[in-house]
Amino acid sequence: MRSDFLGFTGMKRILESVEKGSLSNQDTNFGNVVNALKIDIELQAGESKDLLFTLGVIEKTRFESIREEKVRKYQQVEQADIEFSRVKAYWDEYFSFTTAETPDANANIFLKYWLPYQAKVAFDVGRVISYYYWGIGRGFGFRDTSQDTIAVTISNPAKARERIQLLSRQMRKDGKVYHHFHGDGQGEFTYHCDDPLWFLLAVTEYLKETGDFGLLSEMQPYIDAEPASILDHMFSVVNFAKNNLGMHGLPIFGRGDWNDTLDYIGGDEGGESVWGGMFYAAMLGLFIELLKFRGEHESAEAVEEFRDALVQAVENNAWDGEWYIRAFGEKERRVGSKDNKYGKIFLNTQIWPVIAGFPDKNRLTRAMDSVKTHLDSPEGPKNVPAWKEIDPNIGLVTRCLGKEGEWSRVLSSNNLGYPGRNHAGKVQPGLGIF
């Protein structure tokens, strides 16, 4: 474990491990771990030796049968040099799909290398193994996988296409999807209100990048029904959205939306997600654009009518005077309102009306001004001020201390969409300004 190797004193503990002559040699599949190797070498004056360290992964079912073969393969320095050159060539090609030239050298490295690398790692392992999520119980997240697919489309459209097909098979005909899945037909329905809509984003972004409209005709099965086209799956998502609305015409929360820590909004009565209404409007807007491009104007008009109704439901019910509230809870309780003791304002419901193209520019501007007033910090705007009391009818976010938990602090995914004023004074998404 990392604590055993580093302890509280860092280098001192490492030196102690060297002096003792042995490491703990523990096996584990959870926790905060560190890999460390210790070998003894004797060198004469002027002498040099080559050391080869090989790290690899073998499927458990094949481990015993091929591990010796894999180990022997890279015991020769010449063979290791050849393989290492191949690895370098692979990454050189991967990074060649992204370029950035700004006055800031660090920004260039961030955009050209760090972001594409993170995108690929997330895509390859589906965020299923980390310090927080160890992979065995969680599986692939539908929302996460949809987002990761977007990130690799530019560099490997074939893999992105394959992943979209995989996602389509995790959907029922009514548009509901597994929140987590381990493979076709193995997953968990949690009824997060946002999950299915991310599929629209994954497909439309893939089409914009590749022009591969043949994907829409690909036939893939539902969990509970015969195969249908990818386009039919997209219409199933629209039907899910239409059938998942509460008394204010906004999405029923379920176990959460993009903010998983709002997992008990409304308590036993349930609640509605204002952000969900904004998100639905944004994702449906992408689908409308696709339908119009294909000349399917009648279908586009029907979806557009639904989208406009969502926008109107937000405007009619969720404006709090200076910003948009976050949700409706039990007994129509307004969460993220100026009348609340804690959690008066949430960042997400101020930035997503801009992303979704809401028409009331005056409200958008006032909401941004409120973010500046109530949420801004030297590191960027916070997602929501932290609670100091647990609220069982809101959820985990009320158990997050001020500097603990992603949803009560500054979070990069939200700040990238944080709108600001451009030189003409117009409100626009933060990425556009960047």
C-alpha positions as CSV (number, residue, x, y, z in Angstrom):
1,M,0.0,0.0,0.0
2,R,1.1,3.5,-0.7
3,S,0.9,4.4,3.0
4,D,3.3,1.6,3.9
5,F,5.8,2.6,1.3
6,L,5.7,6.4,1.7
7,G,4.2,6.9,5.1
8,F,4.0,10.4,6.4
9,T,7.6,11.2,5.8
10,G,8.0,10.3,2.2
11,M,11.6,9.8,1.3
12,K,12.6,8.7,4.8
13,R,10.2,5.7,4.6
14,I,11.5,4.8,1.1
15,L,15.1,4.8,2.4
16,E,13.9,2.6,5.3
17,S,12.6,0.1,2.8
18,V,15.9,0.0,1.0
19,E,17.8,-0.4,4.2
20,K,15.6,-3.3,5.4
21,G,16.4,-5.1,2.1
22,S,12.8,-6.1,1.3
23,L,9.4,-4.7,0.4
24,S,6.0,-5.9,1.6
25,N,5.2,-7.8,-1.6
26,Q,1.4,-7.6,-1.1
27,D,-1.3,-8.4,-3.6
28,T,-4.5,-6.3,-3.6
29,N,-7.3,-5.2,-5.9
30,F,-8.4,-2.1,-4.1
31,G,-7.0,0.8,-2.1
32,N,-4.3,3.4,-2.7
33,V,-1.5,1.3,-4.0
34,V,2.0,1.8,-5.3
35,N,4.2,-0.5,-7.4
36,A,7.9,-0.6,-6.3
37,L,10.7,-3.0,-7.3
38,K,14.0,-3.5,-5.5
39,I,17.0,-5.3,-7.1
40,D,20.6,-5.6,-6.1
41,I,23.3,-4.6,-8.6
42,E,27.1,-4.6,-8.3
43,L,29.0,-2.5,-10.8
44,Q,32.8,-2.3,-11.2
45,A,34.4,1.0,-12.1
46,G,33.3,2.0,-15.6
47,E,31.0,-0.9,-15.9
48,S,27.3,-0.7,-17.1
49,K,24.4,-3.1,-17.2
50,D,21.1,-3.0,-19.0
51,L,18.0,-3.6,-16.9
52,L,14.7,-4.5,-18.4
53,F,11.4,-3.8,-16.5
54,T,8.3,-5.0,-18.2
55,L,4.7,-4.2,-17.1
56,G,1.8,-5.9,-18.8
57,V,-1.7,-7.2,-18.6
58,I,-2.9,-10.8,-19.3
59,E,-6.5,-12.0,-19.1
60,K,-7.1,-14.0,-16.0
61,T,-8.3,-17.0,-18.0
62,R,-5.0,-17.1,-20.0
63,F,-2.6,-16.0,-17.4
64,E,-1.1,-19.3,-16.3
65,S,-0.9,-20.6,-19.9
66,I,1.0,-17.7,-21.5
67,R,2.7,-15.7,-18.8
68,E,6.1,-17.5,-19.3
69,E,6.0,-16.9,-23.0
70,K,5.3,-13.2,-22.5
71,V,8.1,-12.9,-19.9
72,R,10.7,-14.6,-22.2
73,K,9.7,-12.5,-25.2
74,Y,11.2,-9.3,-23.7
75,Q,14.2,-10.6,-21.9
76,Q,16.6,-9.6,-24.7
77,V,17.6,-5.9,-24.8
78,E,17.4,-5.8,-28.6
79,Q,13.8,-7.1,-28.7
80,A,12.8,-4.7,-25.9
81,D,14.3,-1.8,-28.0
82,I,12.3,-2.9,-31.0
83,E,9.0,-3.0,-29.0
84,F,9.7,0.3,-27.3
85,S,10.2,1.9,-30.7
86,R,6.8,0.6,-31.7
87,V,5.2,2.0,-28.6
88,K,6.7,5.4,-29.3
89,A,5.6,5.3,-32.9
90,Y,2.1,4.4,-31.8
91,W,1.8,7.4,-29.5
92,D,3.4,9.7,-32.1
93,E,0.6,8.7,-34.5
94,Y,-2.1,9.1,-31.9
95,F,-1.0,12.6,-30.9
96,S,-0.6,13.7,-34.5
97,F,-4.4,14.1,-34.8
98,T,-4.4,17.0,-32.3
99,T,-2.5,20.2,-32.6
100,A,-2.6,23.5,-30.7
101,E,-0.5,26.6,-30.9
102,T,-1.1,29.3,-28.3
103,P,1.2,31.8,-26.6
104,D,1.2,29.6,-23.5
105,A,3.5,26.6,-23.8
106,N,1.8,24.8,-20.9
107,A,-1.6,25.2,-22.6
108,N,-0.1,23.7,-25.8
109,I,1.1,20.6,-23.9
110,F,-2.2,20.3,-22.1
111,L,-4.2,20.4,-25.4
112,K,-1.9,18.4,-27.6
113,Y,-0.8,15.7,-25.2
114,W,-2.4,15.6,-21.8
115,L,-6.1,15.8,-22.8
116,P,-5.8,13.3,-25.7
117,Y,-4.0,10.9,-23.4
118,Q,-6.6,11.2,-20.7
119,A,-9.3,10.7,-23.3
120,K,-7.8,7.5,-24.6
121,V,-7.2,6.0,-21.1
122,A,-10.8,6.8,-20.1
123,F,-12.0,5.3,-23.4
124,D,-9.9,2.1,-23.1
125,V,-10.8,1.2,-19.5
126,G,-14.2,2.9,-19.3
127,R,-13.2,4.6,-16.1
128,V,-13.7,1.2,-14.5
129,I,-10.5,1.0,-12.5
130,S,-9.2,3.8,-10.2
131,Y,-8.6,4.6,-6.6
132,Y,-12.3,5.3,-6.2
133,Y,-13.9,2.8,-8.6
134,W,-12.1,-0.5,-8.7
135,G,-13.9,-1.9,-11.7
136,I,-15.3,-5.2,-10.5
137,G,-18.6,-4.0,-9.2
138,R,-19.1,-0.8,-11.2
139,G,-18.6,-1.7,-14.8
140,F,-18.9,0.8,-17.7
141,G,-21.0,3.8,-17.0
142,F,-23.4,4.6,-19.9
143,R,-22.9,8.4,-19.4
144,D,-19.1,8.2,-19.0
145,T,-18.8,5.9,-22.0
146,S,-20.8,8.2,-24.2
147,Q,-18.6,11.1,-23.3
148,D,-15.4,9.1,-23.8
149,T,-16.5,8.0,-27.2
150,I,-16.6,11.7,-28.3
151,A,-13.1,12.2,-27.2
152,V,-11.5,9.5,-29.4
153,T,-13.6,10.0,-32.5
154,I,-11.0,12.2,-34.1
155,S,-8.1,9.8,-33.6
156,N,-9.9,6.4,-34.0
157,P,-13.3,6.7,-35.6
158,A,-13.6,2.9,-36.0
159,K,-13.3,2.3,-32.3
160,A,-15.8,5.1,-31.6
161,R,-18.2,3.6,-34.0
162,E,-17.9,0.2,-32.3
163,R,-18.5,1.8,-28.9
164,I,-21.6,3.6,-30.1
165,Q,-23.0,0.2,-31.3
166,L,-22.1,-1.2,-27.9
167,L,-24.0,1.6,-26.2
168,S,-27.0,1.1,-28.4
169,R,-27.3,-2.5,-27.1
170,Q,-27.6,-1.3,-23.5
171,M,-30.9,0.3,-24.3
172,R,-34.5,-0.9,-23.9
173,K,-37.0,-0.1,-26.6
174,D,-38.6,2.6,-24.3
175,G,-35.2,4.4,-24.3
176,K,-34.2,3.4,-20.7
177,V,-30.5,2.4,-20.5
178,Y,-28.3,0.6,-18.0
179,H,-26.6,3.2,-15.7
180,H,-23.7,0.7,-15.4
181,F,-23.0,-2.3,-17.6
182,H,-20.5,-5.1,-17.8
183,G,-21.4,-6.4,-21.2
184,D,-24.4,-6.9,-23.4
185,G,-27.4,-7.8,-21.2
186,Q,-25.6,-7.3,-17.9
187,G,-26.2,-4.0,-16.2
188,E,-28.1,-2.0,-13.6
189,F,-31.1,0.3,-14.1
190,T,-30.9,3.2,-11.7
191,Y,-33.2,5.6,-13.6
192,H,-30.8,8.5,-13.6
193,C,-32.7,11.0,-15.7
194,D,-29.8,12.0,-17.9
195,D,-28.2,8.7,-19.0
196,P,-30.0,8.0,-22.3
197,L,-29.7,11.6,-23.6
198,W,-25.9,11.3,-23.8
199,F,-26.3,8.8,-26.6
200,L,-27.6,11.6,-28.8
201,L,-24.4,13.5,-28.1
202,A,-22.1,10.6,-28.9
203,V,-23.8,9.8,-32.2
204,T,-24.1,13.4,-33.5
205,E,-20.6,14.3,-32.6
206,Y,-19.3,11.1,-34.3
207,L,-21.3,12.0,-37.5
208,K,-20.0,15.6,-37.5
209,E,-16.4,14.4,-37.3
210,T,-16.6,11.5,-39.7
211,G,-19.6,12.1,-42.1
212,D,-20.3,8.4,-41.7
213,F,-24.1,8.6,-41.9
214,G,-24.3,4.9,-42.7
215,L,-24.0,4.4,-39.0
216,L,-27.6,5.5,-38.6
217,S,-28.8,2.5,-40.7
218,E,-26.8,0.0,-38.6
219,M,-29.1,-2.6,-37.0
220,Q,-28.5,-3.2,-33.3
221,P,-30.8,-5.1,-30.8
222,Y,-32.5,-3.6,-27.8
223,I,-32.2,-5.3,-24.5
224,D,-35.9,-6.3,-24.7
225,A,-36.6,-6.2,-28.5
226,E,-35.5,-7.1,-31.9
227,P,-32.8,-5.2,-33.8
228,A,-33.5,-1.7,-35.0
229,S,-31.4,1.0,-36.6
230,I,-29.2,3.4,-34.6
231,L,-31.6,6.2,-35.7
232,D,-34.5,4.2,-34.2
233,H,-32.5,4.0,-31.0
234,M,-32.2,7.8,-31.0
235,F,-35.9,8.2,-31.4
236,S,-36.3,5.8,-28.4
237,V,-34.2,8.2,-26.4
238,V,-36.6,11.0,-27.4
239,N,-39.6,8.9,-26.3
240,F,-37.8,8.2,-22.9
241,A,-37.5,12.0,-22.4
242,K,-41.1,12.6,-23.3
243,N,-42.3,10.0,-20.8
244,N,-40.0,11.0,-17.9
245,L,-41.6,14.3,-17.0
246,G,-43.0,15.5,-13.7
247,M,-45.8,17.9,-12.7
248,H,-43.8,21.0,-13.8
249,G,-43.0,19.4,-17.2
250,L,-39.4,18.8,-16.1
251,P,-37.4,15.5,-16.0
252,I,-38.2,13.2,-13.0
253,F,-35.0,13.0,-11.0
254,G,-34.8,9.2,-10.3
255,R,-31.5,8.4,-8.5
256,G,-29.8,11.5,-9.8
257,D,-28.8,13.4,-12.9
258,W,-25.3,14.4,-14.0
259,N,-24.8,15.4,-10.4
260,D,-24.9,11.9,-8.8
261,T,-24.8,13.3,-5.3
262,L,-28.3,14.7,-5.7
263,D,-29.4,11.1,-5.2
264,Y,-32.4,11.7,-2.9
265,I,-34.0,14.8,-4.3
266,G,-37.6,14.8,-3.1
267,G,-37.2,11.9,-0.7
268,D,-39.9,9.3,-1.2
269,E,-42.0,11.7,-3.2
270,G,-39.3,12.1,-5.8
271,G,-38.4,15.3,-7.5
272,E,-37.7,17.0,-10.8
273,S,-34.4,18.1,-12.3
274,V,-34.3,21.7,-13.7
275,W,-30.8,21.0,-15.1
276,G,-32.3,17.9,-16.7
277,G,-34.7,20.1,-18.6
278,M,-31.9,22.2,-19.9
279,F,-29.8,19.2,-20.8
280,Y,-32.7,17.5,-22.6
281,A,-33.2,20.8,-24.6
282,A,-29.5,20.9,-25.5
283,M,-29.3,17.2,-26.6
284,L,-32.6,17.4,-28.5
285,G,-31.3,20.4,-30.3
286,L,-28.4,18.3,-31.7
287,F,-30.9,15.7,-32.8
288,I,-33.1,18.3,-34.5
289,E,-30.1,19.6,-36.4
290,L,-29.4,16.0,-37.6
291,L,-32.9,15.4,-38.7
292,K,-33.1,18.7,-40.6
293,F,-29.8,17.9,-42.3
294,R,-31.3,14.6,-43.5
295,G,-34.4,16.3,-44.8
296,E,-36.7,14.7,-42.2
297,H,-38.5,17.9,-41.5
298,E,-41.7,16.4,-40.1
299,S,-39.8,14.5,-37.5
300,A,-37.6,17.5,-36.8
301,E,-40.7,19.7,-36.2
302,A,-42.2,17.1,-33.7
303,V,-38.9,17.0,-31.7
304,E,-38.5,20.7,-31.9
305,E,-42.0,21.2,-30.4
306,F,-41.1,19.0,-27.5
307,R,-37.8,20.8,-27.0
308,D,-39.5,24.2,-27.0
309,A,-42.0,22.9,-24.4
310,L,-39.0,21.9,-22.2
311,V,-37.5,25.4,-22.5
312,Q,-40.8,27.0,-21.6
313,A,-41.2,24.7,-18.6
314,V,-37.9,25.8,-17.3
315,E,-38.6,29.5,-17.9
316,N,-42.1,29.3,-16.4
317,N,-41.2,27.4,-13.3
318,A,-37.4,27.6,-12.5
319,W,-36.5,31.3,-12.6
320,D,-35.7,32.5,-9.1
321,G,-35.4,36.2,-9.8
322,E,-31.6,36.3,-10.3
323,W,-30.8,32.8,-11.3
324,Y,-32.3,29.4,-12.2
325,I,-33.0,26.9,-9.3
326,R,-31.6,23.4,-9.4
327,A,-34.5,21.2,-8.8
328,F,-38.0,20.7,-7.3
329,G,-38.1,18.4,-4.3
330,E,-40.8,17.2,-1.9
331,K,-43.9,19.3,-1.7
332,E,-42.6,21.4,-4.6
333,R,-39.7,22.5,-2.5
334,R,-37.3,24.7,-4.6
335,V,-33.7,23.5,-4.3
336,G,-31.0,26.0,-5.3
337,S,-33.2,29.0,-4.4
338,K,-32.4,32.2,-2.7
339,D,-34.8,31.1,0.0
340,N,-32.7,28.1,0.9
341,K,-30.4,28.1,4.0
342,Y,-27.7,26.1,2.0
343,G,-27.2,25.4,-1.6
344,K,-28.8,28.6,-2.7
345,I,-27.3,28.6,-6.3
346,F,-25.8,25.8,-8.5
347,L,-23.4,26.5,-11.3
348,N,-24.8,23.9,-13.7
349,T,-28.3,25.5,-14.0
350,Q,-26.7,28.8,-14.9
351,I,-24.3,27.5,-17.7
352,W,-26.6,25.0,-19.4
353,P,-29.2,27.5,-20.5
354,V,-26.4,29.2,-22.5
355,I,-25.2,25.8,-23.9
356,A,-28.8,24.9,-24.8
357,G,-29.4,28.3,-26.5
358,F,-32.2,29.6,-24.3
359,P,-33.7,32.7,-25.9
360,D,-34.0,35.1,-22.9
361,K,-30.6,36.8,-23.0
362,N,-31.4,39.1,-20.1
363,R,-31.9,36.1,-17.8
364,L,-28.7,34.5,-19.1
365,T,-26.8,37.6,-18.3
366,R,-28.3,38.0,-14.8
367,A,-27.6,34.3,-14.1
368,M,-23.9,34.8,-15.0
369,D,-23.7,37.9,-12.9
370,S,-25.0,35.8,-10.0
371,V,-22.4,33.1,-10.5
372,K,-19.8,35.8,-10.3
373,T,-21.3,37.1,-7.1
374,H,-22.0,33.9,-5.3
375,L,-19.8,31.2,-6.6
376,D,-16.6,32.7,-8.0
377,S,-13.2,31.9,-6.4
378,P,-9.5,32.4,-7.5
379,E,-9.6,28.8,-8.9
380,G,-12.9,29.3,-10.8
381,P,-16.5,29.1,-9.8
382,K,-17.6,26.5,-7.3
383,N,-20.4,24.1,-8.3
384,V,-22.4,24.9,-5.2
385,P,-21.6,26.3,-1.7
386,A,-21.1,23.4,0.7
387,W,-23.8,22.3,3.1
388,K,-23.2,22.4,6.9
389,E,-26.2,20.2,7.7
390,I,-27.2,16.8,6.3
391,D,-30.5,16.9,4.3
392,P,-31.9,13.4,3.6
393,N,-34.2,14.8,1.0
394,I,-31.4,16.1,-1.2
395,G,-28.7,13.5,-0.8
396,L,-24.9,12.9,-0.7
397,V,-24.0,16.4,-1.7
398,T,-25.1,17.6,1.8
399,R,-22.6,15.2,3.3
400,C,-19.7,16.6,1.4
401,L,-17.5,18.9,3.4
402,G,-16.4,22.2,1.9
403,K,-13.2,20.7,0.4
404,E,-14.4,17.1,-0.1
405,G,-16.4,15.7,-2.9
406,E,-16.4,16.9,-6.5
407,W,-19.8,18.5,-6.3
408,S,-19.1,21.0,-3.5
409,R,-15.9,22.4,-4.9
410,V,-14.4,23.7,-8.2
411,L,-14.9,21.0,-10.9
412,S,-13.2,21.3,-14.3
413,S,-16.0,19.8,-16.3
414,N,-18.4,22.5,-15.3
415,N,-15.9,25.3,-15.5
416,L,-15.1,24.5,-19.1
417,G,-18.7,25.3,-19.9
418,Y,-18.8,28.4,-17.6
419,P,-20.0,31.2,-19.9
420,G,-18.6,34.7,-19.8
421,R,-18.8,37.9,-21.7
422,N,-17.0,38.2,-25.0
423,H,-15.7,41.5,-26.4
424,A,-19.1,42.4,-27.6
425,G,-20.7,41.8,-24.2
426,K,-22.6,38.7,-25.3
427,V,-22.9,35.7,-23.1
428,Q,-21.3,32.6,-24.6
429,P,-19.9,29.2,-23.4
430,G,-16.5,29.4,-21.8
431,L,-14.9,27.1,-24.4
432,G,-15.9,29.6,-27.1
433,I,-14.2,32.4,-25.3
434,F,-11.0,30.2,-24.7
